Amino acid sequence: MLLAIDIGNSNITLGVFDGQRLSCTARLSADSRRLADEYGELALNILNRKGVQPGAVSAAAICSVVPRLTPTFEEVCREFLNVTPLTVNTGVKTGVRILYENPRDVGADRVADAAAAYRLYGGPTIVVDFGTGTVFDAISREGDYLGGAIAPGIEVAAEALHQTTSQLRRVDAAMPRRAIGRNTPEALQSGLMLGYVGLVEGMVRRFKDEIGGDAKVVATGGLARVMAGATKIFDATNPDLTLIGLRMIYEMNRGQREGD
């Protein structure tokens, strides 16, 4: 079994693959103050509850946008699972040619998304990842990573409103029944959720103007299904796209690793 680990700014997502099948997923909060021993115990407990024995994990792959946590999870893999993980970084085969001005600036999760999106849906493709940031990525007809756009994530925007105003409370990230809120929580949900639907639809139209009107649009990330339920802009919804991309990248590099 392959353990795929997606380390984000807010959450760490674990995915266990039995061959090409994603058998289970789990999420941990991202906290760079935690030690490898703490994360190791947490990960083992969660995997056990999901029915995955540590000895069944024979390989691991990591993508991370939190540099301080990358070595922590590399140590977790070595010490708790007895495997040396593949960490997606410069020099790792991804199957994606990156046309960003500085390829090193592209997060490993965006590369994994691009690798999976092109192989699953073809090109051109637009990936919208609903995470800490709302990230738009453009993949060309040939499978090249062209670039993208980054906006604050929905939950980040909601927290900013709560922290910087005296009377606005926290609200759940759920679609409101109507655009015109009849109370403050409804008004907040309308502005956040439907406002972001408008943002996504507008950005996708602009991306299509640049890469082609036939571009497939894929939603991923924690709020992908919620957002996809409020717009017809998406051709596919795949919350596990990053994990699938990690599996694909691991398979591209497996022969080289076995030969080391």
Backbone hydrogen bonds, N-H to C=O, Kabsch-Sander energy under -0.5 kcal/mol:
donor,donor_aa,acceptor,acceptor_aa,energy
2,L,17,F,-2.1
3,L,59,A,-2.5
4,A,2,L,-0.7
4,A,15,G,-3.5
5,I,61,A,-2.7
6,D,13,T,-2.8
7,I,5,I,-0.7
7,I,63,C,-3.1
8,G,6,D,-0.8
8,G,11,N,-2.3
12,I,28,L,-3.2
13,T,6,D,-2.5
14,L,26,A,-3.3
15,G,4,A,-2.5
16,V,24,C,-2.4
17,F,2,L,-3.0
17,F,15,G,-0.6
18,D,21,R,-2.8
19,G,17,F,-0.8
21,R,18,D,-1.5
23,S,16,V,-2.3
23,S,21,R,-1.0
24,C,16,V,-1.1
26,A,14,L,-2.1
28,L,12,I,-2.8
30,A,10,S,-2.4
31,D,29,S,-0.6
34,R,31,D,-1.8
39,Y,35,L,-2.4
40,G,36,A,-2.9
41,E,37,D,-2.2
42,L,38,E,-2.2
43,A,39,Y,-3.0
44,L,40,G,-2.5
45,N,41,E,-2.3
46,I,42,L,-2.3
47,L,43,A,-2.8
48,N,44,L,-2.6
49,R,45,N,-2.1
50,K,46,I,-1.5
51,G,48,N,-1.6
52,V,47,L,-3.1
53,Q,51,G,-0.6
56,A,53,Q,-2.1
57,V,54,P,-1.5
58,S,1,M,-2.3
58,S,56,A,-0.7
59,A,1,M,-1.4
61,A,3,L,-2.2
62,I,86,L,-3.2
63,C,5,I,-2.4
65,V,7,I,-2.1
69,L,66,V,-1.8
70,T,66,V,-1.0
73,F,69,L,-2.2
74,E,70,T,-1.9
75,E,71,P,-2.1
76,V,72,T,-2.0
77,C,73,F,-2.2
78,R,74,E,-1.9
79,E,75,E,-3.3
80,F,76,V,-2.4
81,L,76,V,-0.8
81,L,77,C,-0.9
82,N,78,R,-0.5
83,V,77,C,-2.0
86,L,60,A,-2.5
87,T,85,P,-0.6
88,V,62,I,-2.9
88,V,86,L,-0.5
89,N,87,T,-0.6
92,V,89,N,-2.1
97,R,95,G,-0.5
98,I,96,V,-0.6
99,L,97,R,-0.6
99,L,145,Y,-3.1
105,D,102,N,-2.4
106,V,103,P,-1.5
107,G,105,D,-0.5
108,A,64,S,-0.6
110,R,107,G,-0.5
111,V,107,G,-1.7
112,A,108,A,-2.3
113,D,109,D,-2.4
114,A,110,R,-2.3
115,A,111,V,-2.6
116,A,112,A,-2.2
117,A,113,D,-3.0
118,Y,114,A,-2.2
119,R,115,A,-1.4
120,L,116,A,-2.4
121,Y,117,A,-2.9
122,G,117,A,-0.5
122,G,118,Y,-1.7
125,T,139,I,-2.3
126,I,216,K,-3.2
127,V,137,D,-2.4
128,V,218,V,-3.1
129,D,127,V,-0.6
129,D,135,V,-2.9
130,F,128,V,-0.6
130,F,220,T,-2.8
131,G,129,D,-1.1
131,G,133,G,-2.2
134,T,151,A,-2.9
135,V,129,D,-2.3
135,V,133,G,-0.8
136,F,149,A,-3.2
137,D,127,V,-2.6
138,A,147,G,-2.7
139,I,125,T,-2.9
140,S,144,D,-2.8
143,G,140,S,-1.5
145,Y,97,R,-2.6
146,L,138,A,-2.7
146,L,144,D,-0.7
147,G,138,A,-0.9
149,A,136,F,-2.1
151,A,134,T,-2.3
153,G,132,T,-2.0
157,A,153,G,-2.6
158,A,154,I,-2.4
159,E,155,E,-2.3
160,A,156,V,-2.3
161,L,157,A,-2.1
162,H,158,A,-2.1
163,Q,159,E,-2.7
164,T,160,A,-2.0
165,T,161,L,-0.8
169,R,167,Q,-0.6
174,A,172,D,-2.1
181,G,179,A,-1.0
187,A,183,N,-2.5
188,L,184,T,-2.6
189,Q,185,P,-2.4
190,S,186,E,-2.5
191,G,187,A,-2.5
192,L,188,L,-2.7
193,M,189,Q,-2.6
194,L,189,Q,-0.8
194,L,190,S,-0.8
195,G,190,S,-1.3
196,Y,192,L,-1.7
197,V,193,M,-1.7
198,G,194,L,-2.2
199,L,195,G,-2.0
200,V,196,Y,-2.8
201,E,197,V,-2.8
202,G,198,G,-2.4
203,M,199,L,-2.6
204,V,200,V,-2.7
205,R,201,E,-1.9
206,R,202,G,-1.9
207,F,203,M,-2.6
208,K,204,V,-2.7
209,D,205,R,-1.8
210,E,206,R,-1.0
210,E,207,F,-0.8
211,I,207,F,-2.5
212,G,208,K,-2.2
215,A,212,G,-1.7
216,K,124,P,-2.3
218,V,126,I,-3.0
219,A,236,A,-2.4
220,T,128,V,-2.6
221,G,239,P,-0.6
222,G,130,F,-0.8
223,L,130,F,-0.9
224,A,221,G,-1.6
227,M,223,L,-2.5
228,A,224,A,-2.7
229,G,225,R,-1.4
230,A,227,M,-1.8
231,T,228,A,-0.8
235,D,217,V,-2.7
236,A,217,V,-1.6
238,N,219,A,-3.2
241,L,238,N,-1.7
244,I,240,D,-2.4
245,G,241,L,-2.6
246,L,242,T,-2.2
247,R,243,L,-2.1
248,M,244,I,-2.3
249,I,245,G,-2.5
250,Y,246,L,-2.6
251,E,247,R,-2.3
252,M,248,M,-1.8
253,N,249,I,-1.4
254,R,250,Y,-0.8
255,G,251,E,-0.5
257,R,253,N,-2.2
258,E,254,R,-2.7
259,G,255,G,-1.2
260,D,256,Q,-0.6
260,D,257,R,-0.9
